Amino acid sequence: MTDLTTTQSPTEEANQAYQQGDYENAARLFGEAASALQGTNPLETAELKNNQSVAWLKSGNAQAAYEAARDTANVFTAAGDHRRAGMAWGNEAAALQELGRVNEALEKYRLSAEAFERAGEDQLRNDVFQVMAGIKLKQGKVMEALFHMQMGLAGVKHPSLKQKILLALLRFRTW
């Protein structure tokens, strides 16, 4: 009788754990997969570290999330992959924000928005600016929040109805 048991790769196991909501285990598995590739495939290693960062953040471990994502954006930038660089900067920023290091997070979000702009990802760029606006609102910096909202929407090529309304309201500002 033949054993038909299929073995999953560490990445597949990590993805499955993530999909099942077992974020801590997923983070561990993504880390193991990244370690196995270390030195052989820098882009895939950086991608796995970013997946690990997201899983750590979802599990509530912001410090581990930050450490996993740190410096991965540079790998993607060096390869000319601006979309993934934007994601990596965003992952790093989200971890910093969760750690209460808001000014550092805002800088990483700015880098994320710039990377998305270079990649032509106007909606993702807008999403980043919306997060930045939310941070500024929480800080009580309404004018800066409005500026970030406007900056994000300015680059959207095909705004949704909601975005069109927000743009119109921003144009009629009375402040």
Phi and psi in degrees as a GROMACS rama.xvg file:
@    title "Ramachandran Plot"
@    xaxis  label "Phi"
@    yaxis  label "Psi"
@TYPE xy
-91.8387  137.674  THR-2
-80.4891  115.389  ASP-3
-95.6922  13.2434  LEU-4
-66.3926  128.17  THR-5
-101.461  139.113  THR-6
-100.856  140.183  THR-7
-93.2291  150.196  GLN-8
-71.7313  160.266  SER-9
-56.6153  -35.9086  PRO-10
-66.5356  -42.441  THR-11
-63.9426  -40.4669  GLU-12
-63.0566  -41.6045  GLU-13
-64.1865  -44.8448  ALA-14
-62.0713  -40.4305  ASN-15
-65.0653  -44.7756  GLN-16
-61.0634  -40.6421  ALA-17
-63.1554  -46.9483  TYR-18
-62.2524  -29.0188  GLN-19
-85.8431  -1.09557  GLN-20
83.2233  10.289  GLY-21
-90.9182  71.5776  ASP-22
-65.8715  -37.6344  TYR-23
-64.7699  -44.56  GLU-24
-65.7945  -40.6866  ASN-25
-60.3495  -43.6382  ALA-26
-60.5869  -44.2151  ALA-27
-61.2923  -45.0549  ARG-28
-67.6146  -40.0019  LEU-29
-61.7126  -38.9824  PHE-30
-63.2722  -42.7  GLY-31
-62.796  -42.0957  GLU-32
-64.6214  -40.4154  ALA-33
-65.0451  -41.6888  ALA-34
-62.4689  -38.3498  SER-35
-64.768  -29.5019  ALA-36
-93.8051  -9.35299  LEU-37
-47.4586  125.249  GLN-38
87.6718  -15.2024  GLY-39
-103.242  -33.9619  THR-40
-144.877  86.4295  ASN-41
-60.7933  -35.6646  PRO-42
-67.9453  -45.3937  LEU-43
-66.7864  -38.7149  GLU-44
-60.7856  -45.0761  THR-45
-64.1981  -38.8716  ALA-46
-62.6407  -44.1467  GLU-47
-65.2347  -37.5256  LEU-48
-65.532  -36.0296  LYS-49
-68.3754  -39.8081  ASN-50
-61.9696  -40.8163  ASN-51
-61.9417  -40.806  GLN-52
-60.528  -44.8786  SER-53
-62.8863  -43.0687  VAL-54
-64.2603  -42.7212  ALA-55
-61.9862  -41.9058  TRP-56
-63.8484  -41.9518  LEU-57
-65.5826  -28.1948  LYS-58
-82.921  -6.79812  SER-59
95.7828  8.51279  GLY-60
-105.812  81.8937  ASN-61
-66.1773  -35.2721  ALA-62
-64.3517  -45.9066  GLN-63
-64.3733  -36.0145  ALA-64
-62.1999  -44.2168  ALA-65
-62.7039  -47.248  TYR-66
-62.6187  -36.1019  GLU-67
-68.7055  -40.2344  ALA-68
-83.437  -24.3442  ALA-69
-53.1718  130.546  ARG-70
73.5592  -2.26811  ASP-71
-70.8981  -29.7185  THR-72
-60.9121  -33.9922  ALA-73
-64.3731  -33.845  ASN-74
-64.771  -45.9796  VAL-75
-68.2447  -40.056  PHE-76
-61.8911  -44.4676  THR-77
-61.3785  -30.4746  ALA-78
-86.548  -3.94721  ALA-79
78.9778  14.2686  GLY-80
-94.8955  82.6273  ASP-81
-70.1405  -30.5757  HIS-82
-63.7838  -50.0665  ARG-83
-69.6449  -28.9177  ARG-84
-63.8875  -41.7773  ALA-85
-61.5853  -41.3933  GLY-86
-62.4893  -43.561  MET-87
-65.1148  -43.9088  ALA-88
-60.4316  -40.6255  TRP-89
-64.5239  -39.4026  GLY-90
-64.2887  -42.7466  ASN-91
-63.3299  -43.0162  GLU-92
-63.1291  -43.2368  ALA-93
-61.4554  -40.6186  ALA-94
-65.9463  -44.1211  ALA-95
-61.5489  -41.031  LEU-96
-61.3883  -44.0789  GLN-97
-64.7709  -30.3148  GLU-98
-79.3613  -4.08681  LEU-99
84.565  10.0816  GLY-100
-95.2998  68.1289  ARG-101
-65.3942  -42.5101  VAL-102
-64.3438  -39.6929  ASN-103
-65.6145  -39.5138  GLU-104
-61.9561  -43.9833  ALA-105
-60.1513  -38.7676  LEU-106
-64.8967  -42.5983  GLU-107
-67.7089  -37.2062  LYS-108
-63.4303  -38.6985  TYR-109
-60.7047  -45.169  ARG-110
-62.7947  -37.1906  LEU-111
-62.448  -47.3607  SER-112
-60.6764  -40.9981  ALA-113
-64.1107  -41.0626  GLU-114
-64.3429  -42.6655  ALA-115
-64.172  -36.5522  PHE-116
-62.6356  -45.1249  GLU-117
-62.2655  -32.1187  ARG-118
-82.486  -7.8679  ALA-119
76.9621  21.337  GLY-120
-96.6956  76.9762  GLU-121
-65.7237  -36.0974  ASP-122
-68.7238  -41.3928  GLN-123
-66.1656  -38.9335  LEU-124
-60.307  -44.0612  ARG-125
-61.5376  -42.6811  ASN-126
-58.0959  -42.0961  ASP-127
-64.2509  -44.7564  VAL-128
-63.8791  -32.5028  PHE-129
-66.4609  -39.385  GLN-130
-63.3485  -43.1416  VAL-131
-62.318  -39.6473  MET-132
-63.0495  -40.1937  ALA-133
-62.0818  -40.2131  GLY-134
-63.0298  -45.1454  ILE-135
-64.0611  -37.9475  LYS-136
-62.283  -42.7226  LEU-137
-63.5289  -28.6207  LYS-138
-82.3524  -4.98474  GLN-139
80.2893  15.6901  GLY-140
-100.459  76.2364  LYS-141
-62.3588  -44.7436  VAL-142
-62.348  -41.7136  MET-143
-66.3419  -36.1524  GLU-144
-62.6692  -45.6758  ALA-145
-62.6293  -39.3681  LEU-146
-59.83  -45.6495  PHE-147
-65.9299  -37.9476  HIS-148
-62.2166  -45.2247  MET-149
-65.5239  -41.6125  GLN-150
-60.7867  -43.1464  MET-151
-64.2558  -43.6924  GLY-152
-73.1931  -26.4244  LEU-153
-60.9616  -29.97  ALA-154
-91.6401  -2.43919  GLY-155
-78.2747  119.782  VAL-156
-74.8198  -38.0115  LYS-157
-128.132  78.1624  HIS-158
-66.8876  146.469  PRO-159
-73.0383  172.53  SER-160
-58.8336  -45.4332  LEU-161
-58.3491  -44.0182  LYS-162
-66.5862  -37.1553  GLN-163
-63.5031  -41.7169  LYS-164
-64.4001  -44.9656  ILE-165
-62.0554  -41.3035  LEU-166
-60.792  -43.1671  LEU-167
-63.1517  -43.2715  ALA-168
-63.2343  -38.6548  LEU-169
-67.0778  -31.2961  LEU-170
-70.4953  -31.1017  ARG-171
-92.6056  22.0526  PHE-172
-57.5805  144.245  ARG-173
-116.103  15.6442  THR-174
